[in-house]
């Protein structure tokens, strides 16, 4: 990324993290660390993966960081501060988050209260295995599916498929269970972070990359795998799963 782009990203991190300041130092530092340290956030924008998607559903949204990121990006685009070599800034009408942990939902609701009141965002406390997904143009699931058994993952993915129209996209980030030491590190960090965030973590249910691709292809998606570990020790892969326009 050029230095001009990286200064744009630095500013956007500050803008997207700022709403969490009122929710406490932990929420704010976590937002800054996550948005700055995880390559997926900048990648979503520079690759235009959510450009033109009006209804976005974020499953396992935590404290709503993706929503804040997209709303900040949208504002930057509207203010004419968008990198000219990038695809158009996201312009979602609504971003909806589903999250299991009530305290994360409360934090998202309070940090992003103006967007929630304006009907631009909403957060629901629910288990993705039972939550109503509604209709969406894009579904994002970052580092969440592996908390539930494989059969439940399959059911979530089948329901995601039904919530998307022809041409819809699913952005699914997973660990590659065939990723060797990097995969072992990902799981170890997952245990530590999840415990610190107040979850009790049991078994993680992971698959090798080829099995993820196979599962999505069977559901009718055309799948592209993009490594999403740059600058981290993890074996993370972003699966960009698109439904054909005539599906
Ligand atoms: C590793 S965090 C990722 C958060 C967010 N997607 C991100 O990338 O910043 C996983 C999130 O998934 C949530 N989660 C785990 N199991 C869930 C379930 N069954 N339904 C909904 N959310 C779940 C956790 O509470 C946690 O907030």
py3Dmol code that shows the C-alpha trace and the ligand (Angstrom):
import py3Dmol

protein = """\
ATOM      1  CA  UNK A   1       0.000   0.000   0.000  1.00  0.00           C
ATOM      2  CA  UNK A   2       1.364   3.449  -0.919  1.00  0.00           C
ATOM      3  CA  UNK A   3       2.172   5.905   1.872  1.00  0.00           C
ATOM      4  CA  UNK A   4      -0.723   8.129   0.684  1.00  0.00           C
ATOM      5  CA  UNK A   5      -3.080   5.179   1.091  1.00  0.00           C
ATOM      6  CA  UNK A   6      -1.605   4.238   4.415  1.00  0.00           C
ATOM      7  CA  UNK A   7      -2.114   7.755   5.788  1.00  0.00           C
ATOM      8  CA  UNK A   8      -5.720   7.584   4.551  1.00  0.00           C
ATOM      9  CA  UNK A   9      -6.155   4.275   6.406  1.00  0.00           C
ATOM     10  CA  UNK A  10      -4.545   5.660   9.573  1.00  0.00           C
ATOM     11  CA  UNK A  11      -7.012   8.533   9.597  1.00  0.00           C
ATOM     12  CA  UNK A  12      -9.931   6.189   8.942  1.00  0.00           C
ATOM     13  CA  UNK A  13      -8.873   3.957  11.867  1.00  0.00           C
ATOM     14  CA  UNK A  14      -9.004   6.993  14.139  1.00  0.00           C
ATOM     15  CA  UNK A  15     -12.414   8.008  12.813  1.00  0.00           C
ATOM     16  CA  UNK A  16     -13.934   4.523  13.061  1.00  0.00           C
ATOM     17  CA  UNK A  17     -12.519   3.955  16.576  1.00  0.00           C
ATOM     18  CA  UNK A  18     -13.506   7.383  17.934  1.00  0.00           C
ATOM     19  CA  UNK A  19     -17.165   6.485  18.699  1.00  0.00           C
ATOM     20  CA  UNK A  20     -15.924   3.801  21.137  1.00  0.00           C
ATOM     21  CA  UNK A  21     -14.143   6.323  23.318  1.00  0.00           C
ATOM     22  CA  UNK A  22     -17.325   7.067  25.242  1.00  0.00           C
ATOM     23  CA  UNK A  23     -17.791   3.320  25.812  1.00  0.00           C
ATOM     24  CA  UNK A  24     -14.565   3.180  27.840  1.00  0.00           C
ATOM     25  CA  UNK A  25     -10.828   2.920  27.311  1.00  0.00           C
ATOM     26  CA  UNK A  26     -10.896  -0.827  26.691  1.00  0.00           C
ATOM     27  CA  UNK A  27     -13.491  -0.524  23.900  1.00  0.00           C
ATOM     28  CA  UNK A  28     -11.543   2.319  22.291  1.00  0.00           C
ATOM     29  CA  UNK A  29      -8.123   0.629  22.481  1.00  0.00           C
ATOM     30  CA  UNK A  30      -9.608  -2.618  21.262  1.00  0.00           C
ATOM     31  CA  UNK A  31     -11.181  -0.803  18.306  1.00  0.00           C
ATOM     32  CA  UNK A  32      -7.927   0.924  17.380  1.00  0.00           C
ATOM     33  CA  UNK A  33      -5.883  -2.259  17.771  1.00  0.00           C
ATOM     34  CA  UNK A  34      -8.279  -4.437  15.810  1.00  0.00           C
ATOM     35  CA  UNK A  35      -8.925  -2.006  12.951  1.00  0.00           C
ATOM     36  CA  UNK A  36      -5.206  -1.204  12.701  1.00  0.00           C
ATOM     37  CA  UNK A  37      -3.804  -4.695  13.199  1.00  0.00           C
ATOM     38  CA  UNK A  38      -6.163  -6.782  11.111  1.00  0.00           C
ATOM     39  CA  UNK A  39      -5.447  -6.509   7.368  1.00  0.00           C
ATOM     40  CA  UNK A  40      -9.006  -7.468   6.407  1.00  0.00           C
ATOM     41  CA  UNK A  41     -10.488  -4.044   7.120  1.00  0.00           C
ATOM     42  CA  UNK A  42      -8.298  -2.093   4.690  1.00  0.00           C
ATOM     43  CA  UNK A  43      -8.538  -4.933   2.181  1.00  0.00           C
ATOM     44  CA  UNK A  44     -12.358  -4.817   2.114  1.00  0.00           C
ATOM     45  CA  UNK A  45     -12.103  -1.209   0.954  1.00  0.00           C
ATOM     46  CA  UNK A  46      -9.098  -1.319  -1.366  1.00  0.00           C
ATOM     47  CA  UNK A  47     -10.506  -4.397  -3.158  1.00  0.00           C
ATOM     48  CA  UNK A  48     -14.020  -2.916  -3.309  1.00  0.00           C
ATOM     49  CA  UNK A  49     -15.521  -6.072  -1.802  1.00  0.00           C
ATOM     50  CA  UNK A  50     -18.540  -4.234  -0.395  1.00  0.00           C
ATOM     51  CA  UNK A  51     -18.830  -1.472  -2.997  1.00  0.00           C
ATOM     52  CA  UNK A  52     -22.421  -1.097  -4.199  1.00  0.00           C
ATOM     53  CA  UNK A  53     -23.866  -3.408  -1.508  1.00  0.00           C
ATOM     54  CA  UNK A  54     -26.842  -1.687   0.111  1.00  0.00           C
ATOM     55  CA  UNK A  55     -27.908  -4.191   2.785  1.00  0.00           C
ATOM     56  CA  UNK A  56     -24.990  -5.661   4.690  1.00  0.00           C
ATOM     57  CA  UNK A  57     -25.310  -8.326   7.385  1.00  0.00           C
ATOM     58  CA  UNK A  58     -22.366  -8.876   9.764  1.00  0.00           C
ATOM     59  CA  UNK A  59     -22.711 -12.189  11.611  1.00  0.00           C
ATOM     60  CA  UNK A  60     -20.726 -12.359  14.878  1.00  0.00           C
ATOM     61  CA  UNK A  61     -20.234  -8.599  14.754  1.00  0.00           C
ATOM     62  CA  UNK A  62     -18.654  -8.185  18.206  1.00  0.00           C
ATOM     63  CA  UNK A  63     -18.826  -4.522  19.215  1.00  0.00           C
ATOM     64  CA  UNK A  64     -19.825  -3.459  15.688  1.00  0.00           C
ATOM     65  CA  UNK A  65     -16.395  -2.492  14.383  1.00  0.00           C
ATOM     66  CA  UNK A  66     -17.166  -3.396  10.775  1.00  0.00           C
ATOM     67  CA  UNK A  67     -20.237  -1.149  10.864  1.00  0.00           C
ATOM     68  CA  UNK A  68     -18.229   1.747  12.234  1.00  0.00           C
ATOM     69  CA  UNK A  69     -15.533   1.107   9.620  1.00  0.00           C
ATOM     70  CA  UNK A  70     -18.006   1.098   6.745  1.00  0.00           C
ATOM     71  CA  UNK A  71     -19.852   4.190   7.964  1.00  0.00           C
ATOM     72  CA  UNK A  72     -16.537   6.048   8.321  1.00  0.00           C
ATOM     73  CA  UNK A  73     -15.498   4.927   4.840  1.00  0.00           C
ATOM     74  CA  UNK A  74     -18.842   6.055   3.449  1.00  0.00           C
ATOM     75  CA  UNK A  75     -18.417   9.468   5.090  1.00  0.00           C
ATOM     76  CA  UNK A  76     -14.880   9.773   3.700  1.00  0.00           C
ATOM     77  CA  UNK A  77     -16.179   8.925   0.229  1.00  0.00           C
ATOM     78  CA  UNK A  78     -18.974  11.488   0.499  1.00  0.00           C
ATOM     79  CA  UNK A  79     -16.471  14.098   1.659  1.00  0.00           C
ATOM     80  CA  UNK A  80     -14.342  13.466  -1.444  1.00  0.00           C
ATOM     81  CA  UNK A  81     -11.465  12.007   0.572  1.00  0.00           C
ATOM     82  CA  UNK A  82     -11.469   8.620  -1.167  1.00  0.00           C
ATOM     83  CA  UNK A  83      -8.269   7.204  -2.758  1.00  0.00           C
ATOM     84  CA  UNK A  84      -8.782   7.689  -6.476  1.00  0.00           C
ATOM     85  CA  UNK A  85      -7.247   4.346  -7.481  1.00  0.00           C
ATOM     86  CA  UNK A  86      -9.669   2.363  -5.275  1.00  0.00           C
ATOM     87  CA  UNK A  87     -13.109   1.091  -6.248  1.00  0.00           C
ATOM     88  CA  UNK A  88     -16.006   3.246  -5.014  1.00  0.00           C
ATOM     89  CA  UNK A  89     -16.447   3.666  -1.270  1.00  0.00           C
ATOM     90  CA  UNK A  90     -19.128   1.446   0.306  1.00  0.00           C
ATOM     91  CA  UNK A  91     -22.518   3.218   0.454  1.00  0.00           C
ATOM     92  CA  UNK A  92     -24.631   0.893   2.592  1.00  0.00           C
ATOM     93  CA  UNK A  93     -28.188   1.942   3.404  1.00  0.00           C
ATOM     94  CA  UNK A  94     -28.103  -0.313   6.429  1.00  0.00           C
ATOM     95  CA  UNK A  95     -25.606  -2.518   8.242  1.00  0.00           C
ATOM     96  CA  UNK A  96     -27.089  -5.117  10.566  1.00  0.00           C
ATOM     97  CA  UNK A  97     -25.012  -6.961  13.146  1.00  0.00           C
ATOM     98  CA  UNK A  98     -25.869 -10.202  14.898  1.00  0.00           C
ATOM     99  CA  UNK A  99     -23.839 -11.020  18.015  1.00  0.00           C
ATOM    100  CA  UNK A 100     -24.080 -13.628  20.763  1.00  0.00           C
ATOM    101  CA  UNK A 101     -22.612 -11.551  23.599  1.00  0.00           C
ATOM    102  CA  UNK A 102     -25.003  -9.022  25.129  1.00  0.00           C
ATOM    103  CA  UNK A 103     -22.214  -6.734  26.364  1.00  0.00           C
ATOM    104  CA  UNK A 104     -20.798  -6.421  22.849  1.00  0.00           C
ATOM    105  CA  UNK A 105     -24.237  -5.562  21.469  1.00  0.00           C
ATOM    106  CA  UNK A 106     -24.704  -2.948  24.218  1.00  0.00           C
ATOM    107  CA  UNK A 107     -21.322  -1.427  23.313  1.00  0.00           C
ATOM    108  CA  UNK A 108     -22.168  -1.361  19.611  1.00  0.00           C
ATOM    109  CA  UNK A 109     -25.558   0.208  20.320  1.00  0.00           C
ATOM    110  CA  UNK A 110     -24.097   2.887  22.529  1.00  0.00           C
ATOM    111  CA  UNK A 111     -21.002   3.721  20.433  1.00  0.00           C
ATOM    112  CA  UNK A 112     -22.959   3.864  17.187  1.00  0.00           C
ATOM    113  CA  UNK A 113     -26.178   5.316  18.664  1.00  0.00           C
ATOM    114  CA  UNK A 114     -26.473   8.125  16.057  1.00  0.00           C
ATOM    115  CA  UNK A 115     -26.374   5.607  13.189  1.00  0.00           C
ATOM    116  CA  UNK A 116     -28.783   3.297  15.019  1.00  0.00           C
ATOM    117  CA  UNK A 117     -31.262   6.142  15.626  1.00  0.00           C
ATOM    118  CA  UNK A 118     -30.970   7.204  11.994  1.00  0.00           C
ATOM    119  CA  UNK A 119     -31.860   3.657  10.864  1.00  0.00           C
ATOM    120  CA  UNK A 120     -28.419   3.192   9.274  1.00  0.00           C
ATOM    121  CA  UNK A 121     -27.336   0.378  11.606  1.00  0.00           C
ATOM    122  CA  UNK A 122     -28.860  -2.147  13.974  1.00  0.00           C
ATOM    123  CA  UNK A 123     -27.481  -4.750  16.337  1.00  0.00           C
ATOM    124  CA  UNK A 124     -29.272  -7.860  17.521  1.00  0.00           C
ATOM    125  CA  UNK A 125     -28.234 -10.097  20.385  1.00  0.00           C
ATOM    126  CA  UNK A 126     -28.788 -13.606  19.090  1.00  0.00           C
ATOM    127  CA  UNK A 127     -27.140 -16.917  18.333  1.00  0.00           C
ATOM    128  CA  UNK A 128     -26.398 -17.117  14.608  1.00  0.00           C
ATOM    129  CA  UNK A 129     -27.602 -20.727  14.681  1.00  0.00           C
ATOM    130  CA  UNK A 130     -31.160 -19.524  15.342  1.00  0.00           C
ATOM    131  CA  UNK A 131     -31.235 -15.817  14.386  1.00  0.00           C
ATOM    132  CA  UNK A 132     -33.356 -14.603  11.520  1.00  0.00           C
ATOM    133  CA  UNK A 133     -30.981 -13.372   8.787  1.00  0.00           C
ATOM    134  CA  UNK A 134     -33.538 -11.463   6.719  1.00  0.00           C
ATOM    135  CA  UNK A 135     -32.482 -10.313   3.247  1.00  0.00           C
ATOM    136  CA  UNK A 136     -29.030  -8.932   2.502  1.00  0.00           C
ATOM    137  CA  UNK A 137     -26.918  -8.044  -0.533  1.00  0.00           C
ATOM    138  CA  UNK A 138     -23.712  -8.966   1.270  1.00  0.00           C
ATOM    139  CA  UNK A 139     -23.064 -11.131   4.316  1.00  0.00           C
ATOM    140  CA  UNK A 140     -19.817 -10.858   6.245  1.00  0.00           C
ATOM    141  CA  UNK A 141     -18.656 -13.527   8.713  1.00  0.00           C
ATOM    142  CA  UNK A 142     -15.181 -12.855  10.069  1.00  0.00           C
ATOM    143  CA  UNK A 143     -13.650 -15.463  12.404  1.00  0.00           C
ATOM    144  CA  UNK A 144     -16.953 -16.726  13.832  1.00  0.00           C
ATOM    145  CA  UNK A 145     -18.133 -19.988  12.279  1.00  0.00           C
ATOM    146  CA  UNK A 146     -15.494 -22.146  13.976  1.00  0.00           C
ATOM    147  CA  UNK A 147     -17.178 -21.653  17.365  1.00  0.00           C
ATOM    148  CA  UNK A 148     -20.028 -23.981  16.409  1.00  0.00           C
ATOM    149  CA  UNK A 149     -19.966 -27.626  15.253  1.00  0.00           C
ATOM    150  CA  UNK A 150     -19.644 -28.401  11.541  1.00  0.00           C
ATOM    151  CA  UNK A 151     -23.302 -29.371  11.071  1.00  0.00           C
ATOM    152  CA  UNK A 152     -24.386 -26.040  12.607  1.00  0.00           C
ATOM    153  CA  UNK A 153     -21.898 -24.209  10.360  1.00  0.00           C
ATOM    154  CA  UNK A 154     -23.446 -25.911   7.344  1.00  0.00           C
ATOM    155  CA  UNK A 155     -26.918 -24.817   8.429  1.00  0.00           C
ATOM    156  CA  UNK A 156     -25.774 -21.216   8.923  1.00  0.00           C
ATOM    157  CA  UNK A 157     -24.167 -21.200   5.469  1.00  0.00           C
ATOM    158  CA  UNK A 158     -27.287 -22.665   3.842  1.00  0.00           C
ATOM    159  CA  UNK A 159     -29.422 -19.948   5.471  1.00  0.00           C
ATOM    160  CA  UNK A 160     -26.909 -17.272   4.396  1.00  0.00           C
ATOM    161  CA  UNK A 161     -27.246 -18.601   0.858  1.00  0.00           C
ATOM    162  CA  UNK A 162     -31.029 -18.201   1.050  1.00  0.00           C
ATOM    163  CA  UNK A 163     -30.751 -14.647   2.420  1.00  0.00           C
ATOM    164  CA  UNK A 164     -28.752 -13.486  -0.620  1.00  0.00           C
ATOM    165  CA  UNK A 165     -30.137 -12.552  -4.040  1.00  0.00           C
ATOM    166  CA  UNK A 166     -28.537 -13.585  -7.344  1.00  0.00           C
ATOM    167  CA  UNK A 167     -25.239 -11.672  -7.565  1.00  0.00           C
ATOM    168  CA  UNK A 168     -25.005 -11.500  -3.748  1.00  0.00           C
ATOM    169  CA  UNK A 169     -21.715 -12.030  -1.949  1.00  0.00           C
ATOM    170  CA  UNK A 170     -20.580 -13.777   1.209  1.00  0.00           C
ATOM    171  CA  UNK A 171     -17.259 -12.696   2.712  1.00  0.00           C
ATOM    172  CA  UNK A 172     -16.189 -15.496   5.026  1.00  0.00           C
ATOM    173  CA  UNK A 173     -12.904 -15.446   6.888  1.00  0.00           C
ATOM    174  CA  UNK A 174     -11.707 -18.739   8.287  1.00  0.00           C
ATOM    175  CA  UNK A 175      -8.557 -20.349   9.571  1.00  0.00           C
ATOM    176  CA  UNK A 176      -7.073 -22.952   7.252  1.00  0.00           C
ATOM    177  CA  UNK A 177      -6.823 -26.139   9.332  1.00  0.00           C
ATOM    178  CA  UNK A 178      -4.159 -27.322   6.890  1.00  0.00           C
ATOM    179  CA  UNK A 179      -2.126 -24.214   7.759  1.00  0.00           C
ATOM    180  CA  UNK A 180       0.412 -25.951  10.059  1.00  0.00           C
ATOM    181  CA  UNK A 181       2.135 -23.838  12.722  1.00  0.00           C
ATOM    182  CA  UNK A 182       0.345 -20.637  11.653  1.00  0.00           C
ATOM    183  CA  UNK A 183      -2.991 -22.377  12.196  1.00  0.00           C
ATOM    184  CA  UNK A 184      -1.887 -23.592  15.659  1.00  0.00           C
ATOM    185  CA  UNK A 185      -0.903 -19.998  16.560  1.00  0.00           C
ATOM    186  CA  UNK A 186      -4.286 -18.690  15.338  1.00  0.00           C
ATOM    187  CA  UNK A 187      -6.109 -21.143  17.609  1.00  0.00           C
ATOM    188  CA  UNK A 188      -3.921 -20.363  20.595  1.00  0.00           C
ATOM    189  CA  UNK A 189      -4.472 -16.596  20.201  1.00  0.00           C
ATOM    190  CA  UNK A 190      -8.192 -17.238  19.716  1.00  0.00           C
ATOM    191  CA  UNK A 191      -8.297 -19.054  23.075  1.00  0.00           C
ATOM    192  CA  UNK A 192      -6.453 -16.255  24.880  1.00  0.00           C
ATOM    193  CA  UNK A 193      -8.445 -13.368  23.352  1.00  0.00           C
ATOM    194  CA  UNK A 194     -11.778 -15.126  23.738  1.00  0.00           C
ATOM    195  CA  UNK A 195     -11.070 -15.882  27.396  1.00  0.00           C
ATOM    196  CA  UNK A 196     -10.034 -12.239  27.997  1.00  0.00           C
ATOM    197  CA  UNK A 197     -13.303 -11.091  26.401  1.00  0.00           C
ATOM    198  CA  UNK A 198     -15.302 -13.122  28.906  1.00  0.00           C
ATOM    199  CA  UNK A 199     -16.252 -16.174  26.836  1.00  0.00           C
ATOM    200  CA  UNK A 200     -15.787 -19.740  27.887  1.00  0.00           C
ATOM    201  CA  UNK A 201     -14.210 -21.369  24.901  1.00  0.00           C
ATOM    202  CA  UNK A 202     -14.505 -25.077  24.279  1.00  0.00           C
ATOM    203  CA  UNK A 203     -13.675 -26.942  21.132  1.00  0.00           C
ATOM    204  CA  UNK A 204     -13.016 -25.042  17.916  1.00  0.00           C
ATOM    205  CA  UNK A 205     -14.463 -26.624  14.790  1.00  0.00           C
ATOM    206  CA  UNK A 206     -12.140 -26.015  11.872  1.00  0.00           C
ATOM    207  CA  UNK A 207     -11.712 -27.307   8.331  1.00  0.00           C
ATOM    208  CA  UNK A 208      -8.925 -27.232   5.786  1.00  0.00           C
ATOM    209  CA  UNK A 209      -9.289 -24.557   3.117  1.00  0.00           C
ATOM    210  CA  UNK A 210     -10.258 -27.096   0.450  1.00  0.00           C
ATOM    211  CA  UNK A 211     -13.186 -28.300   2.565  1.00  0.00           C
ATOM    212  CA  UNK A 212     -14.456 -24.725   3.042  1.00  0.00           C
ATOM    213  CA  UNK A 213     -14.245 -24.134  -0.689  1.00  0.00           C
ATOM    214  CA  UNK A 214     -16.039 -27.385  -1.396  1.00  0.00           C
ATOM    215  CA  UNK A 215     -18.859 -26.582   1.054  1.00  0.00           C
ATOM    216  CA  UNK A 216     -19.440 -23.160  -0.495  1.00  0.00           C
ATOM    217  CA  UNK A 217     -19.249 -24.438  -4.056  1.00  0.00           C
ATOM    218  CA  UNK A 218     -21.910 -27.058  -3.277  1.00  0.00           C
ATOM    219  CA  UNK A 219     -24.188 -24.246  -2.117  1.00  0.00           C
ATOM    220  CA  UNK A 220     -23.837 -22.572  -5.514  1.00  0.00           C
ATOM    221  CA  UNK A 221     -21.169 -19.976  -4.724  1.00  0.00           C
ATOM    222  CA  UNK A 222     -18.234 -19.186  -6.989  1.00  0.00           C
ATOM    223  CA  UNK A 223     -15.365 -18.988  -4.528  1.00  0.00           C
ATOM    224  CA  UNK A 224     -12.111 -17.080  -4.557  1.00  0.00           C
ATOM    225  CA  UNK A 225      -9.659 -17.522  -1.669  1.00  0.00           C
ATOM    226  CA  UNK A 226      -7.506 -14.576  -0.653  1.00  0.00           C
ATOM    227  CA  UNK A 227      -4.799 -14.944   1.976  1.00  0.00           C
ATOM    228  CA  UNK A 228      -5.617 -12.624   4.850  1.00  0.00           C
ATOM    229  CA  UNK A 229      -2.631 -13.065   7.144  1.00  0.00           C
ATOM    230  CA  UNK A 230      -0.352 -10.260   5.966  1.00  0.00           C
ATOM    231  CA  UNK A 231       1.540  -8.795   8.918  1.00  0.00           C
ATOM    232  CA  UNK A 232       0.134 -11.453  11.290  1.00  0.00           C
ATOM    233  CA  UNK A 233       1.355 -14.934  12.303  1.00  0.00           C
ATOM    234  CA  UNK A 234      -2.037 -16.510  11.442  1.00  0.00           C
ATOM    235  CA  UNK A 235      -3.305 -18.882   8.740  1.00  0.00           C
ATOM    236  CA  UNK A 236      -6.353 -16.804   7.893  1.00  0.00           C
ATOM    237  CA  UNK A 237      -8.052 -16.902   4.545  1.00  0.00           C
ATOM    238  CA  UNK A 238     -10.796 -14.650   3.225  1.00  0.00           C
ATOM    239  CA  UNK A 239     -13.222 -16.549   1.032  1.00  0.00           C
ATOM    240  CA  UNK A 240     -15.009 -14.257  -1.385  1.00  0.00           C
ATOM    241  CA  UNK A 241     -18.048 -16.336  -2.322  1.00  0.00           C
ATOM    242  CA  UNK A 242     -20.235 -14.865  -5.051  1.00  0.00           C
ATOM    243  CA  UNK A 243     -23.586 -16.080  -6.305  1.00  0.00           C
ATOM    244  CA  UNK A 244     -23.818 -15.902 -10.076  1.00  0.00           C
ATOM    245  CA  UNK A 245     -26.174 -13.203 -11.345  1.00  0.00           C
ATOM    246  CA  UNK A 246     -28.422 -15.889 -12.885  1.00  0.00           C
ATOM    247  CA  UNK A 247     -28.495 -18.169  -9.825  1.00  0.00           C
TER     248      UNK A 247
END
"""
ligand_1 = """\
27
LIG
C -13.221 -13.503 16.973
S -14.626 -12.513 17.239
C -14.786 -11.687 15.667
C -15.577 -10.419 15.765
C -15.763 -9.678 14.453
N -16.393 -10.537 13.457
C -14.445 -9.146 13.968
O -13.855 -9.717 13.053
O -13.959 -8.144 14.520
C -15.945 -13.714 17.142
C -17.293 -13.116 17.503
O -18.309 -14.074 17.179
C -19.252 -14.085 18.234
N -19.954 -15.366 18.240
C -19.479 -16.588 18.606
N -20.422 -17.526 18.482
C -21.526 -16.904 18.018
C -22.848 -17.343 17.700
N -23.204 -18.620 17.865
N -23.730 -16.430 17.248
C -23.380 -15.133 17.110
N -22.145 -14.659 17.406
C -21.226 -15.524 17.850
C -18.397 -13.872 19.466
O -19.166 -13.483 20.578
C -17.423 -12.810 18.974
O -17.919 -11.522 19.148
"""
view = py3Dmol.view(width=600, height=400)
view.addModel(protein, "pdb")
view.setStyle({"model": 0}, {"cartoon": {"style": "trace"}})
view.addModel(ligand_1, "xyz")
view.setStyle({"model": 1}, {"stick": {}})
view.zoomTo()
view.show()
